[in-house]
Amino acid sequence: MQRCSLARLPAATGRLWPVLWRNVPEDIMKRMLLSFAIVSLLVSSGWTQEQKRIGLEDMFLFKNISQTQFSPDGQRIAFVVSENDFLENRIDTDIWLAYADGRPAVKLVASLKSDTQPRWSPDGKKLAFLSSRDGRMQIYLMDMEKGGEAWKLSDHKTGIQTFKWAPDGKTIYFLAKAPRPNKKKSEPDVKVIDESFDYTQLWAITLKGKSIKQLTHGKINIDNFDISPDGKAIAFGARPTPKVPDFFNSDLYILELDTKKPQPKKLVEQPGIDTDPHFSPDGQTVVFSSTDGVKEWIRNRNLYRIPVSGGRPKNITKNFDEHASFVAWSSDGNYVYFYATEGVARHLYRVPARGGKVKKITGGHSVHGAFDVSPDGRTIVFMRENAEHPDELFVSRVSRYEPKQVSAVNAIADEYRIADSEIISWKGADGWTIEGILTKPVDYQPGQRYPLILLIHGGPAGVFVNSFTASPGRPVQWLAAKGYAVLMPNPRGSGGYGEKFRKANLRDWGGKDYRDIMAGVDFVIQRGIADPDRMGVMGWSYGGFMTSWIITQTERFKAARVGAGVTNLYSFYGQTDIPDFMEFYFASLPWTDAAVFKKHSALYFIDRVKTPTLILHGENDLRVPLAQGRELYTALKEMGVPVEFVVYPRQGHGVREPRLMRDVALRTVAWFDRWIFERREAGLE
């Protein structure tokens, strides 16, 4: 796919002519006009500037967009842009401002620390946001009429997680950890598991006096909240502890603020997930996310409505077979907007507030996100991307999807040759249709076979969507620039294809999901694209599990990379912070059904492995603890299989520091080059 950055010159330069004409001598102006005419002629005749291939360092130049919010008048949009900062070794976030009429977006707030979560005051005169410029995340305010520097509002000891304005603009409510009582110096520095918790509570701070008041107390961990339109009540979702499994024990509460001593009352109490409440415009109803009394990790989360006064919740998205995530109420209260994943795309939808037919608002195979709806309900703003185009911000009318780009934070993408990707499908186990994304090498020639990298997503209820593929965690474009084809399959168990599909690998990890994946590999070989003698496989988390499983089942792959992989389901149950997750997927416990846990664990088939394997793992990973990687490493080393084990300090289940992310990408691609390209060139294959 060819792009021409010079094509932007006429419009950009046109804005400069009045300034140049007044300030540049006539002879120089004539030369500039002649040069501009030549460039314009070359552009119009199809001449393009030579584009670069994406390399290791280039992947870190692209930015991500998130957290959009319309101003109360619907004319401006605050949003967040994230980028890698190698100097400070972190991901920086800055606040930008876009305009609904299409004027160029500008960076509004930038500091040497992270600035995030922009929130307009109800009158649109101020913008509040969180910043870590003084260490912990605190609330800062900016005057949007007078301009100038932002000033600090809060100084909370534990830092602030998220916040919302009160409707009158005089108070801001926020979530933050409650400070623990001071421990005596003589007390031992110990932690009692499942007893020492830092609970997230609800707080309020006034703009005038900056006084902070804690509104909730005790053993309750609040995840999210909303404020009624009249400012007299707060609805929130909370769980009994901050532990991850307890998210599936969350309930809905109402806190009446116009009483002397506000006490939370349960609005919805049942098993499973009940969380993320949002008041209707008239304040009489709350819409929330729920699994309707069922405690299942991968059950659909539908949107339910319930009167603030109480009653039986009603499922308003029962005819929609995927997770529905709330975005906004319509201004008249007749509709609710939500987003969901559909196959390899993500879209915005609308459903009547009382339930009924769901309507898709956005379209195509692009990935949409960071949605917001203007206060008058006529316009939507969203991030859009696909495999060839990185994040940019767009607006569209609600009545007719006509996306108009309002940002250019990733204009640098025009300078690169981006490999083509296509959405493909094939028949997996049981004849099921399986979908995936295939990226071809940059210089792809039909009829020529290329080395193939099989990339497997996490989850297993994750999903590969049609997003930009030049990121350190997914270095697809770099691999394509080096001559690889890359296949990203969505086997049974993936999200985005309905609840039945998502549950189709229960008690069967490495079974039919494995066959779905390998059928996709065979399909790409049959199309004459992949070279069956030059293939590699990699994945992270569940993708790491499947990678370790694959190398015990076949010798077809010349190299493998296992990232934070579950390699021994039996021991994993007692190591992870989510043991309930395994209990759900396998409907049993290791000590009551040891055979099924061992049957689906790579470690119990390790004597079959011949594939050179690179193992990458975060040192502080609680989800898939480091011991899982060490078990695989020890076994492969004992078996004499070429293996390397790399541990990343300070990292959890994902690698987050740019310098370490660079190392992950570099080692991964170098490993495949070594065992696929270099061995073949050396005549060792």
C-alpha positions as CSV (number, residue, x, y, z in Angstrom):
1,M,0.0,0.0,0.0
2,Q,1.6,3.3,-1.1
3,R,1.1,6.6,0.6
4,C,2.4,10.0,-0.4
5,S,3.1,12.5,2.4
6,L,3.7,15.1,-0.3
7,A,0.0,15.0,-1.1
8,R,-0.5,17.0,2.1
9,L,1.6,19.9,0.9
10,P,-0.8,22.0,-1.2
11,A,-3.3,22.3,1.7
12,A,-0.7,22.8,4.3
13,T,1.3,25.3,2.3
14,G,-1.8,27.2,1.3
15,R,-2.2,28.5,4.8
16,L,1.3,29.9,4.7
17,W,1.1,32.0,1.5
18,P,-0.3,35.2,3.1
19,V,2.5,35.2,5.6
20,L,5.2,34.5,3.0
21,W,3.9,37.1,0.6
22,R,4.2,39.8,3.2
23,N,7.6,38.9,4.5
24,V,9.7,37.2,1.7
25,P,11.6,39.2,-1.0
26,E,10.2,39.0,-4.5
27,D,13.1,37.1,-6.1
28,I,13.0,34.4,-3.4
29,M,9.3,34.2,-3.6
30,K,9.5,33.5,-7.3
31,R,12.0,30.6,-6.6
32,M,9.7,29.2,-4.0
33,L,6.7,29.3,-6.3
34,L,8.7,27.5,-9.0
35,S,9.7,24.8,-6.5
36,F,6.2,24.4,-5.3
37,A,4.9,24.1,-8.8
38,I,7.4,21.3,-9.6
39,V,6.5,19.4,-6.4
40,S,2.8,19.8,-7.2
41,L,3.3,18.5,-10.7
42,L,5.2,15.5,-9.4
43,V,2.5,14.8,-6.8
44,S,-0.3,15.1,-9.4
45,S,1.5,12.7,-11.8
46,G,1.7,10.0,-9.2
47,W,5.3,10.4,-8.0
48,T,5.8,9.3,-4.4
49,Q,8.4,9.8,-1.9
50,E,10.3,6.6,-1.1
51,Q,8.8,5.0,1.9
52,K,10.6,3.2,4.7
53,R,10.1,-0.3,6.0
54,I,9.0,-0.5,9.7
55,G,11.9,-1.5,11.9
56,L,12.3,-2.1,15.6
57,E,12.6,1.5,16.7
58,D,9.8,2.7,14.3
59,M,7.2,0.6,16.2
60,F,7.6,2.9,19.2
61,L,6.8,6.1,17.3
62,F,3.1,5.4,16.9
63,K,0.6,6.8,19.4
64,N,-2.6,5.5,21.0
65,I,-5.8,7.5,21.5
66,S,-8.2,6.9,24.4
67,Q,-10.6,8.6,26.9
68,T,-12.6,11.0,24.7
69,Q,-15.1,13.4,26.1
70,F,-17.3,16.1,24.4
71,S,-17.5,19.5,26.0
72,P,-21.0,20.5,27.2
73,D,-21.6,22.5,24.0
74,G,-20.5,19.6,21.8
75,Q,-18.0,21.7,19.9
76,R,-14.7,20.5,21.5
77,I,-13.4,17.0,22.4
78,A,-10.8,16.3,25.1
79,F,-8.9,13.1,24.6
80,V,-5.7,11.3,25.7
81,V,-2.7,10.4,23.6
82,S,-0.2,7.8,24.8
83,E,3.4,7.4,23.6
84,N,6.6,5.7,24.6
85,D,9.2,7.7,26.5
86,F,12.5,5.9,26.4
87,L,14.3,8.7,28.3
88,E,12.1,8.1,31.4
89,N,11.4,4.5,30.5
90,R,7.6,4.8,30.7
91,I,4.4,5.3,28.7
92,D,3.5,9.0,28.8
93,T,0.0,10.3,28.4
94,D,-0.9,13.8,27.3
95,I,-4.3,15.6,26.9
96,W,-5.2,16.9,23.5
97,L,-8.1,19.0,22.2
98,A,-10.0,18.2,19.0
99,Y,-12.8,20.2,17.3
100,A,-16.1,18.8,16.0
101,D,-15.8,21.1,13.0
102,G,-12.6,19.5,11.9
103,R,-10.0,22.2,12.9
104,P,-6.6,20.6,13.6
105,A,-6.3,18.9,17.0
106,V,-3.8,20.4,19.4
107,K,-1.9,19.2,22.5
108,L,-3.7,20.9,25.4
109,V,-1.8,19.6,28.5
110,A,1.7,18.2,28.5
111,S,4.0,17.7,31.4
112,L,7.0,15.6,32.2
113,K,4.7,13.2,33.9
114,S,1.4,11.5,32.9
115,D,-1.8,13.6,32.4
116,T,-5.0,11.6,31.9
117,Q,-8.8,11.4,32.4
118,P,-9.9,14.8,31.1
119,R,-13.3,15.8,32.4
120,W,-15.2,19.0,31.5
121,S,-17.0,20.9,34.2
122,P,-20.8,21.1,33.7
123,D,-20.6,24.6,32.4
124,G,-17.6,23.9,30.1
125,K,-15.5,26.6,31.7
126,K,-13.0,24.3,33.3
127,L,-11.2,21.0,32.5
128,A,-10.2,18.7,35.3
129,F,-7.7,15.9,34.8
130,L,-5.4,13.5,36.7
131,S,-1.7,14.1,36.7
132,S,1.3,12.3,38.4
133,R,3.5,15.4,38.1
134,D,3.8,15.6,41.9
135,G,4.2,11.8,42.4
136,R,0.8,10.2,43.0
137,M,-2.1,10.9,40.7
138,Q,-4.0,14.0,41.8
139,I,-6.7,16.2,40.4
140,Y,-5.7,19.3,38.5
141,L,-7.9,22.1,37.0
142,M,-7.4,24.2,33.9
143,D,-9.4,27.4,33.0
144,M,-10.7,26.8,29.4
145,E,-11.8,30.4,29.0
146,K,-8.7,32.3,30.3
147,G,-6.1,29.6,29.6
148,G,-2.9,29.5,31.5
149,E,-1.3,26.8,33.6
150,A,-3.2,24.1,35.4
151,W,-3.4,24.2,39.2
152,K,-3.5,21.4,41.7
153,L,-6.8,20.7,43.5
154,S,-6.3,17.6,45.5
155,D,-3.5,16.2,47.7
156,H,-4.7,12.7,48.6
157,K,-2.2,10.4,50.4
158,T,-2.8,7.3,48.3
159,G,-3.4,9.0,44.9
160,I,-6.7,9.2,42.9
161,Q,-7.9,6.4,40.6
162,T,-10.9,8.1,38.8
163,F,-13.3,11.0,39.4
164,K,-16.5,12.8,38.2
165,W,-17.9,16.3,38.5
166,A,-21.0,16.9,40.6
167,P,-23.8,18.4,38.4
168,D,-23.5,21.8,40.2
169,G,-19.7,22.0,39.4
170,K,-18.9,22.8,43.0
171,T,-17.7,19.3,44.1
172,I,-15.7,16.5,42.5
173,Y,-16.3,12.9,43.7
174,F,-13.4,10.4,43.3
175,L,-12.2,6.9,44.1
176,A,-9.0,6.3,46.0
177,K,-7.5,3.7,48.4
178,A,-8.2,4.4,52.1
179,P,-4.9,4.9,53.9
180,R,-4.1,2.1,56.3
181,P,-3.7,3.0,60.0
182,N,0.0,3.7,60.9
183,K,1.8,0.6,61.7
184,K,4.1,0.7,64.8
185,K,7.8,0.5,64.0
186,S,8.2,-2.5,66.3
187,E,5.7,-4.6,64.3
188,P,7.1,-7.1,61.9
189,D,6.9,-6.3,58.2
190,V,4.6,-9.2,57.3
191,K,1.5,-9.6,55.1
192,V,-1.3,-12.0,55.9
193,I,-2.7,-13.4,52.7
194,D,-6.5,-12.6,52.1
195,E,-6.6,-10.3,55.2
196,S,-4.4,-7.3,54.4
197,F,-6.4,-5.4,51.8
198,D,-6.3,-1.8,50.6
199,Y,-9.9,-0.9,50.0
200,T,-10.9,1.6,47.3
201,Q,-13.5,4.0,48.8
202,L,-15.6,7.0,47.6
203,W,-14.5,10.5,48.5
204,A,-15.6,14.1,47.8
205,I,-13.6,17.3,47.4
206,T,-15.0,20.8,47.2
207,L,-13.5,23.3,44.7
208,K,-13.8,26.3,46.9
209,G,-12.3,25.0,50.2
210,K,-10.5,22.0,48.8
211,S,-11.8,20.0,51.8
212,I,-11.8,16.2,51.4
213,K,-14.5,13.9,52.9
214,Q,-14.6,10.1,52.9
215,L,-18.1,9.0,52.0
216,T,-17.8,5.2,52.3
217,H,-16.0,3.0,54.8
218,G,-15.4,-0.6,55.8
219,K,-14.8,-3.8,53.9
220,I,-16.0,-2.8,50.5
221,N,-14.0,-2.1,47.3
222,I,-15.7,0.3,44.9
223,D,-14.9,-0.2,41.2
224,N,-17.0,2.5,39.5
225,F,-19.8,5.0,40.2
226,D,-22.2,7.6,38.8
227,I,-23.9,10.7,40.1
228,S,-27.6,11.4,39.7
229,P,-28.6,14.4,37.5
230,D,-29.8,16.3,40.6
231,G,-26.6,15.5,42.5
232,K,-28.5,13.9,45.4
233,A,-27.4,10.3,45.0
234,I,-24.5,8.2,43.9
235,A,-24.8,4.7,42.4
236,F,-21.7,2.5,42.6
237,G,-20.6,-1.1,41.9
238,A,-18.5,-2.7,44.6
239,R,-17.1,-6.1,45.6
240,P,-16.2,-7.5,49.1
241,T,-12.4,-7.4,48.5
242,P,-10.0,-6.0,45.8
243,K,-9.2,-9.6,44.8
244,V,-9.7,-10.2,41.1
245,P,-12.1,-13.2,41.5
246,D,-14.3,-11.1,43.8
247,F,-15.2,-9.0,40.7
248,F,-17.7,-11.9,40.1
249,N,-19.2,-11.1,43.5
250,S,-19.9,-7.5,42.8
251,D,-23.2,-5.8,43.7
252,L,-24.9,-2.4,43.0
253,Y,-25.4,0.2,45.7
254,I,-27.2,3.6,46.1
255,L,-25.8,6.3,48.4
256,E,-28.3,9.1,49.3
257,L,-26.3,12.3,49.8
258,D,-29.0,14.5,51.2
259,T,-29.1,12.7,54.6
260,K,-27.1,13.5,57.7
261,K,-25.1,10.3,57.7
262,P,-25.2,8.8,54.2
263,Q,-25.2,4.9,54.3
264,P,-25.0,2.8,51.1
265,K,-28.0,0.6,50.4
266,K,-27.9,-2.4,48.1
267,L,-29.9,-1.9,44.9
268,V,-28.9,-5.2,43.2
269,E,-27.7,-8.2,45.2
270,Q,-27.2,-11.5,43.5
271,P,-24.3,-13.8,42.4
272,G,-22.1,-12.9,39.5
273,I,-21.3,-9.4,38.1
274,D,-23.5,-6.4,38.8
275,T,-21.5,-3.2,38.2
276,D,-20.9,0.0,36.3
277,P,-24.2,1.9,37.0
278,H,-25.3,5.0,34.9
279,F,-28.3,7.2,35.8
280,S,-30.9,8.1,33.2
281,P,-31.3,11.8,32.3
282,D,-34.4,12.0,34.6
283,G,-32.5,10.3,37.4
284,Q,-35.3,7.6,37.9
285,T,-33.5,4.7,36.3
286,V,-30.0,3.1,36.4
287,V,-28.5,1.0,33.6
288,F,-25.7,-1.4,34.6
289,S,-23.7,-4.4,33.5
290,S,-24.7,-7.8,34.7
291,T,-24.4,-11.5,34.3
292,D,-27.9,-11.9,35.8
293,G,-27.1,-13.9,38.8
294,V,-24.7,-16.3,37.1
295,K,-21.1,-16.5,38.3
296,E,-19.4,-17.4,35.1
297,W,-16.1,-16.0,33.9
298,I,-17.0,-15.8,30.2
299,R,-20.8,-15.4,30.3
300,N,-22.2,-12.5,28.3
301,R,-22.4,-9.2,30.2
302,N,-25.7,-7.6,29.2
303,L,-27.1,-4.2,30.0
304,Y,-29.9,-4.2,32.6
305,R,-32.1,-1.4,33.8
306,I,-33.6,-1.0,37.2
307,P,-35.6,1.8,38.9
308,V,-33.7,3.8,41.5
309,S,-36.4,2.9,44.0
310,G,-35.6,-0.8,43.5
311,G,-37.3,-3.7,41.8
312,R,-36.4,-6.5,39.4
313,P,-33.7,-5.7,36.8
314,K,-34.7,-6.0,33.1
315,N,-32.2,-7.1,30.4
316,I,-32.3,-4.6,27.6
317,T,-29.7,-6.3,25.4
318,K,-30.9,-9.9,25.7
319,N,-31.1,-10.3,21.9
320,F,-27.4,-9.3,21.6
321,D,-25.0,-12.2,21.8
322,E,-21.8,-10.5,23.1
323,H,-20.5,-8.4,25.9
324,A,-22.2,-5.0,25.9
325,S,-20.2,-2.1,27.4
326,F,-22.2,1.1,28.3
327,V,-21.2,4.4,26.5
328,A,-24.0,6.9,27.1
329,W,-27.7,7.6,27.5
330,S,-29.4,9.6,24.7
331,S,-30.3,13.1,25.9
332,D,-34.1,12.2,25.9
333,G,-33.5,9.0,27.8
334,N,-35.1,6.9,25.1
335,Y,-31.9,5.0,24.0
336,V,-28.7,3.6,25.5
337,Y,-25.5,3.5,23.5
338,F,-23.0,0.7,24.0
339,Y,-20.0,-0.8,22.3
340,A,-19.0,-4.5,21.6
341,T,-16.7,-6.6,19.6
342,E,-18.1,-8.3,16.6
343,G,-15.7,-10.7,14.9
344,V,-12.5,-8.8,14.1
345,A,-14.1,-5.4,14.5
346,R,-15.4,-3.2,17.4
347,H,-18.5,-1.1,16.9
348,L,-21.0,1.3,18.6
349,Y,-24.6,0.2,19.0
350,R,-27.9,1.7,20.2
351,V,-30.7,-0.1,21.9
352,P,-34.1,1.3,23.2
353,A,-33.8,2.0,26.9
354,R,-36.7,-0.4,27.6
355,G,-35.2,-3.1,25.4
356,G,-35.8,-4.0,21.8
357,K,-34.0,-4.1,18.5
358,V,-30.2,-3.3,18.5
359,K,-28.9,-0.9,15.8
360,K,-25.3,-0.7,14.8
361,I,-24.1,2.9,14.5
362,T,-20.6,2.5,13.1
363,G,-19.6,0.2,10.2
364,G,-16.9,-1.6,8.3
365,H,-14.1,-3.9,9.5
366,S,-12.2,-1.1,11.4
367,V,-11.8,-1.2,15.1
368,H,-13.6,1.6,16.9
369,G,-13.1,2.7,20.5
370,A,-12.9,5.6,22.9
371,F,-16.5,6.5,22.2
372,D,-18.5,9.5,23.4
373,V,-21.9,10.9,22.4
374,S,-22.4,14.7,22.2
375,P,-24.8,16.2,24.8
376,D,-27.4,16.8,22.1
377,G,-27.2,13.2,20.9
378,R,-26.5,14.1,17.3
379,T,-22.7,13.4,17.0
380,I,-20.4,10.7,18.1
381,V,-16.6,10.8,18.5
382,F,-14.4,7.7,18.4
383,M,-11.0,6.3,17.7
384,R,-10.7,4.3,14.6
385,E,-7.9,2.0,13.3
386,N,-7.2,-1.0,11.2
387,A,-4.3,-3.3,10.4
388,E,-2.8,-0.7,8.0
389,H,-3.7,2.6,9.7
390,P,-2.9,3.5,13.4
391,D,-5.2,5.4,15.8
392,E,-6.9,8.6,14.7
393,L,-9.9,10.4,16.1
394,F,-13.1,10.7,14.0
395,V,-16.6,12.3,14.4
396,S,-19.8,11.3,12.7
397,R,-23.5,12.0,12.8
398,V,-25.5,9.5,14.7
399,S,-28.2,9.4,12.0
400,R,-25.7,8.4,9.3
401,Y,-22.3,6.9,9.6
402,E,-19.9,9.3,7.7
403,P,-16.6,9.4,9.7
404,K,-14.7,12.6,9.5
405,Q,-11.1,12.6,10.8
406,V,-10.3,15.3,13.3
407,S,-6.8,14.3,14.4
408,A,-3.4,13.6,12.9
409,V,-1.4,12.3,15.8
410,N,-0.1,9.4,13.7
411,A,0.5,11.2,10.4
412,I,4.0,9.7,10.5
413,A,2.5,6.5,9.2
414,D,2.5,8.0,5.7
415,E,6.2,7.6,5.7
416,Y,6.2,3.8,5.9
417,R,5.4,0.9,3.6
418,I,2.7,-0.9,5.4
419,A,2.1,-4.6,4.6
420,D,-1.4,-5.6,3.5
421,S,-3.6,-7.6,5.8
422,E,-6.8,-9.5,5.0
423,I,-9.5,-11.1,7.0
424,I,-9.7,-14.8,6.2
425,S,-11.8,-17.8,7.3
426,W,-11.5,-21.5,7.1
427,K,-13.1,-24.7,8.4
428,G,-11.9,-25.8,11.8
429,A,-12.8,-28.8,14.0
430,D,-16.4,-30.1,13.5
431,G,-16.6,-28.0,10.3
432,W,-16.9,-24.7,12.4
433,T,-16.0,-21.5,10.5
434,I,-13.0,-19.9,12.1
435,E,-11.8,-16.4,11.3
436,G,-8.4,-14.8,11.5
437,I,-6.2,-12.0,10.1
438,L,-3.4,-12.7,7.7
439,T,-0.6,-10.2,7.1
440,K,1.5,-10.7,4.0
441,P,5.2,-9.7,3.6
442,V,5.8,-6.1,2.4
443,D,7.1,-7.3,-0.9
444,Y,4.6,-10.1,-1.3
445,Q,4.5,-11.8,-4.8
446,P,1.7,-14.2,-5.6
447,G,3.0,-17.7,-6.2
448,Q,6.0,-17.3,-3.9
449,R,6.0,-19.0,-0.5
450,Y,7.2,-17.1,2.6
451,P,8.1,-18.1,6.2
452,L,5.0,-18.0,8.5
453,I,4.7,-16.8,12.1
454,L,1.7,-18.1,13.9
455,L,0.6,-15.6,16.6
456,I,-1.9,-16.8,19.2
457,H,-3.9,-14.4,21.4
458,G,-4.4,-14.6,25.2
459,G,-7.6,-15.2,27.1
460,P,-8.6,-17.7,25.9
461,A,-11.6,-15.4,25.5
462,G,-9.4,-12.7,23.9
463,V,-9.7,-11.9,20.2
464,F,-7.6,-10.6,17.4
465,V,-9.3,-7.5,16.0
466,N,-8.4,-5.6,12.9
467,S,-6.1,-3.2,14.7
468,F,-2.8,-1.6,13.7
469,T,-0.1,-4.2,13.8
470,A,3.1,-2.2,14.4
471,S,3.3,-2.4,18.2
472,P,6.0,-3.8,20.4
473,G,3.6,-6.4,21.8
474,R,2.5,-7.4,18.3
475,P,5.5,-6.7,16.0
476,V,3.6,-7.9,12.9
477,Q,4.6,-5.1,10.6
478,W,8.2,-5.5,11.5
479,L,8.0,-9.2,10.8
480,A,6.3,-8.4,7.5
481,A,9.0,-5.9,6.6
482,K,11.6,-8.7,7.2
483,G,9.8,-11.1,4.8
484,Y,7.5,-13.1,7.1
485,A,3.8,-13.7,6.7
486,V,1.8,-13.6,10.0
487,L,-1.4,-15.5,10.8
488,M,-3.5,-14.4,13.8
489,P,-6.4,-16.9,14.3
490,N,-9.5,-16.6,16.5
491,P,-10.2,-20.2,17.4
492,R,-13.1,-21.4,19.4
493,G,-13.0,-19.9,22.9
494,S,-12.3,-16.5,21.4
495,G,-14.5,-13.5,22.2
496,G,-16.4,-11.5,19.5
497,Y,-18.4,-14.5,18.2
498,G,-21.1,-15.1,20.8
499,E,-21.3,-17.0,24.1
500,K,-21.6,-20.5,22.6
501,F,-18.4,-20.0,20.6
502,R,-16.6,-18.5,23.7
503,K,-17.5,-21.6,25.8
504,A,-16.6,-24.1,23.2
505,N,-13.2,-25.0,24.7
506,L,-14.4,-25.7,28.3
507,R,-12.4,-28.7,29.6
508,D,-10.7,-28.8,26.2
509,W,-7.7,-26.5,26.1
510,G,-5.3,-27.8,23.5
511,G,-8.1,-29.9,21.9
512,K,-10.4,-28.5,19.2
513,D,-9.1,-25.0,19.7
514,Y,-5.6,-26.4,18.7
515,R,-7.2,-28.1,15.7
516,D,-8.9,-24.9,14.7
517,I,-5.5,-23.1,14.8
518,M,-3.7,-25.8,12.8
519,A,-6.4,-25.9,10.2
520,G,-5.8,-22.2,9.7
521,V,-2.0,-22.9,9.2
522,D,-2.9,-25.5,6.6
523,F,-5.3,-23.1,4.9
524,V,-2.5,-20.5,4.4
525,I,-0.2,-23.2,3.1
526,Q,-2.8,-24.5,0.7
527,R,-3.2,-20.9,-0.7
528,G,0.5,-21.0,-1.6
529,I,1.5,-18.3,0.8
530,A,3.2,-20.1,3.7
531,D,6.3,-22.3,3.4
532,P,5.5,-25.4,5.5
533,D,9.3,-25.9,6.1
534,R,9.8,-22.4,7.6
535,M,7.3,-21.7,10.3
536,G,7.4,-20.3,13.9
537,V,4.8,-20.0,16.6
538,M,4.4,-17.5,19.5
539,G,1.8,-16.2,22.0
540,W,1.4,-14.6,25.4
541,S,-0.6,-15.9,28.4
542,Y,-3.2,-18.4,27.0
543,G,-1.3,-17.8,23.7
544,G,1.8,-18.9,25.6
545,F,-0.1,-22.0,26.9
546,M,-1.1,-22.9,23.3
547,T,2.5,-22.3,22.1
548,S,3.9,-24.6,24.7
549,W,1.1,-27.1,23.9
550,I,1.8,-27.0,20.1
551,I,5.4,-27.9,20.4
552,T,4.4,-31.0,22.3
553,Q,2.0,-32.1,19.6
554,T,4.0,-31.4,16.4
555,E,7.5,-30.7,15.1
556,R,6.2,-28.6,12.2
557,F,7.5,-25.3,13.7
558,K,11.2,-24.5,13.6
559,A,11.0,-22.1,16.5
560,A,8.7,-21.0,19.3
561,R,8.3,-18.1,21.7
562,V,6.4,-18.7,24.9
563,G,5.4,-15.5,26.7
564,A,4.0,-15.7,30.3
565,G,2.6,-19.1,29.3
566,V,0.6,-21.5,31.4
567,T,2.6,-24.7,31.0
568,N,1.3,-26.9,33.9
569,L,-2.4,-26.5,34.7
570,Y,-2.1,-28.8,37.8
571,S,0.4,-26.5,39.6
572,F,-1.0,-23.3,38.0
573,Y,-4.2,-23.6,40.0
574,G,-2.3,-23.2,43.3
575,Q,0.0,-20.4,42.0
576,T,-2.3,-17.9,40.2
577,D,-4.3,-15.1,41.7
578,I,-7.4,-16.4,39.8
579,P,-7.8,-20.1,40.8
580,D,-11.6,-19.7,40.2
581,F,-10.8,-19.1,36.6
582,M,-9.3,-22.6,36.2
583,E,-12.1,-24.1,38.3
584,F,-14.7,-22.6,35.9
585,Y,-12.9,-23.7,32.6
586,F,-12.3,-27.3,33.8
587,A,-15.4,-27.7,36.0
588,S,-13.2,-29.4,38.6
589,L,-10.2,-29.1,41.0
590,P,-6.7,-30.6,40.5
591,W,-7.0,-32.9,43.5
592,T,-10.4,-34.2,42.5
593,D,-9.8,-34.5,38.7
594,A,-6.1,-34.7,38.3
595,A,-6.3,-36.5,35.0
596,V,-8.0,-33.6,33.1
597,F,-5.5,-31.0,34.4
598,K,-2.5,-33.2,33.4
599,K,-4.1,-34.2,30.0
600,H,-4.1,-30.6,28.9
601,S,-0.7,-29.5,30.3
602,A,2.4,-29.2,28.1
603,L,4.7,-30.3,30.9
604,Y,3.3,-33.9,30.9
605,F,4.2,-34.3,27.2
606,I,7.6,-32.5,27.4
607,D,9.5,-35.6,26.1
608,R,8.1,-35.0,22.6
609,V,9.5,-31.5,22.2
610,K,12.3,-30.8,19.7
611,T,11.5,-27.1,18.9
612,P,14.0,-24.4,20.0
613,T,12.0,-22.3,22.5
614,L,12.4,-18.8,23.8
615,I,10.6,-18.2,27.2
616,L,9.8,-14.6,28.3
617,H,8.2,-13.9,31.7
618,G,7.6,-10.9,34.1
619,E,9.3,-11.4,37.4
620,N,6.2,-10.1,39.4
621,D,3.5,-11.8,37.4
622,L,0.6,-12.8,39.7
623,R,-1.7,-14.0,36.9
624,V,0.7,-16.5,35.4
625,P,3.5,-16.7,38.0
626,L,7.1,-17.0,37.1
627,A,7.2,-20.6,38.3
628,Q,5.2,-21.6,35.1
629,G,8.0,-20.4,32.9
630,R,10.7,-21.9,35.1
631,E,9.0,-25.3,34.9
632,L,9.1,-25.3,31.1
633,Y,12.6,-24.0,31.0
634,T,13.9,-26.7,33.4
635,A,12.2,-29.4,31.5
636,L,13.4,-28.3,28.1
637,K,16.9,-27.9,29.4
638,E,16.9,-31.4,30.8
639,M,15.6,-32.7,27.5
640,G,18.5,-31.1,25.6
641,V,16.1,-28.8,23.6
642,P,17.6,-25.4,22.7
643,V,16.0,-23.0,25.1
644,E,16.5,-19.5,26.6
645,F,14.6,-18.1,29.6
646,V,14.4,-14.3,30.0
647,V,12.9,-12.7,33.2
648,Y,11.8,-9.1,33.1
649,P,12.3,-7.3,36.4
650,R,9.4,-5.3,37.9
651,Q,7.0,-6.6,35.3
652,G,3.6,-8.2,35.9
653,H,1.6,-10.2,33.4
654,G,2.5,-7.8,30.7
655,V,5.7,-5.9,30.0
656,R,5.0,-2.2,30.4
657,E,8.4,-0.4,30.4
658,P,9.4,0.8,26.9
659,R,13.0,-0.3,27.2
660,L,11.9,-3.8,28.3
661,M,9.2,-3.9,25.6
662,R,11.9,-3.2,23.1
663,D,13.9,-6.1,24.4
664,V,10.8,-8.4,24.1
665,A,10.4,-7.5,20.4
666,L,14.1,-7.6,19.6
667,R,14.6,-11.1,21.2
668,T,11.4,-12.5,19.6
669,V,12.3,-11.5,16.1
670,A,16.0,-12.4,16.5
671,W,14.9,-15.9,17.7
672,F,12.8,-16.5,14.6
673,D,15.6,-15.1,12.4
674,R,18.1,-17.4,14.0
675,W,16.1,-20.7,13.7
676,I,14.1,-20.0,10.5
677,F,16.2,-17.8,8.2
678,E,19.8,-18.3,9.4
679,R,19.7,-22.1,9.7
680,R,18.2,-22.3,6.2
681,E,20.8,-20.0,4.7
682,A,23.5,-22.0,6.5
683,G,22.2,-25.2,4.9
684,L,21.2,-26.7,8.2
685,E,17.7,-27.4,7.2
